[in-house]
Amino acid sequence: MRSFYIATVGLLASVVGATLQIVPGATWTATNTGQHIQAHGGGMIKVGSKWYWVGEDKTNGSAFQNINCYSSTNLVEWNYEGALLSRTASGDTGPDRVIERPKVIYNKSTNKYVLWMHIESSNYGDAKIGVAVGDSVCGKYTYLGSSRPLGFQSRDSGAFVDDDGKGYMLTEDRENGLRINLLSNDYTQVVSNVHTWAEKYEAPALIKKNGVYFMFSSQLTGWNANDNMYSTATSLSGPWSAWKKFADSGSNTYSSQTTFVLPIGDNFMYMGDRWVSDNLMRSTYVWLPLQISGTTATMKNAVNWVVDPASGSMTGGPSETQYEGESATLSNGARSISCSTCSNSNAAGYIGGASQGMVVFSNVNSAATTRTTIRIKHLNGDSAQRYADVSVNGKTQRLAFLPHGGGDPASSSLHADLKQGANEIKVAIAGTWGPDVDRLMVPQS
């Protein structure tokens, strides 16, 4: 995937100080579970000072397990709050069922949170939409049932609330095209169709800025990424513009598929999934700044970038200093291993195991005392996650490392406090094997 990690220019300006960063496509560990976040096909809603990220749990594959909820105050460090819905003994939420693309919207008149989602059989023959309601954003929801809205198929879905409080369901009707449907006043039923595109696109996400609606969507290529598209209008009923690309042509939307677009202040953040169809647990998240100007949407790729959750400003990530794993202090059986795709063709291997192999990076320099994001470039040839206890200046946290899938080393995001000057970072694990560490990518101001 090396070709997708290109520096962003234009929209993303250089940031002065090292700070917490979003790393598109990296392993993203929840702060309180030590596991890669499971919120695929998800959406986001802000309540008070917190954002809540709701998505699919793919820990054990495609069959429905949970609709998970995570919370954050800074959009980088995420805490697992619980499941809105979980597998039951039978029915739509029973074994061997598929539930995808959950989206939560809030109804001000009923004070209820409404969850819309794609409901399916294991062979994708149902093509229904399901709805549930809850009293709190991350509490338990009551499932109300499923249907084919207005009698039409419904596959990939989304939800949108307009400035006037009216709610809409976005749905892919494979037979007829992408649809916008008006919801009832309590947001729990589909009332009428507002617009249907002839184009048969999926993965819809709708936003509005300065009176212009933007519908983002994906072409139909299954789990494989493609160049996603957008269409604009000044009325939901149209006329809508011809579909256009918003990411670099041929990039396959930087190897991702649209799931949601989040307003932050006056700006917008694209949220996409980088699906791994043969191991959905290890699918990752591609979040990037989305520039909206008039009726034009554009997006560039980034290795890492910084969002200010208060103002919504989005800036390029800081420059980084590289620390090689094989050049660190290796002990208890940890040793240098050959790796043709790694930096300097070597990595630190045999971390953990019976001898509890350890890697210690001394004199990791930071130009400032700051909380920041360090990228740990790693290898994991298993099909499941590996883990490590990573200690930064004596403070330890459990970090997950997804399978890297062959080829170039992957990234796992470490959020940690650095002090100005020299820092010590240890990577170890007891009782099992940890990842092979290619290098640390440490931000500098």
Protein Blocks (a to p, Z undefined) as FASTA:
>chain_A
ZZmmccdehjlccdfbdcddddehiacddfklopacddehiacddehjbccdddddfkno
jbdfbdcddddfklmaccdfbjfbdcdfedjllghiacehiacdddfklopacddddddd
fkopnopadddddfbfklccddfbdcdehhiacfdddddddfkopacdddddfknopcdd
dddfkopacfbdfbdcfbdcehiacddeehiacddddddehjbccdddddddfbfnbpad
ddddfbdehklnnoiadfbdcdehjbccdddddddfklmklpccdddddddehjaccddd
dfbdcddfknopacdddddddddfklmcceehiacdddfkbghhiaceheejjnopacdd
ehiacfbdcddddddddddfbfbdcdddddeehiacddddddehiajdddddddddddeh
jdddddddehiacdddfbdcdddZZ
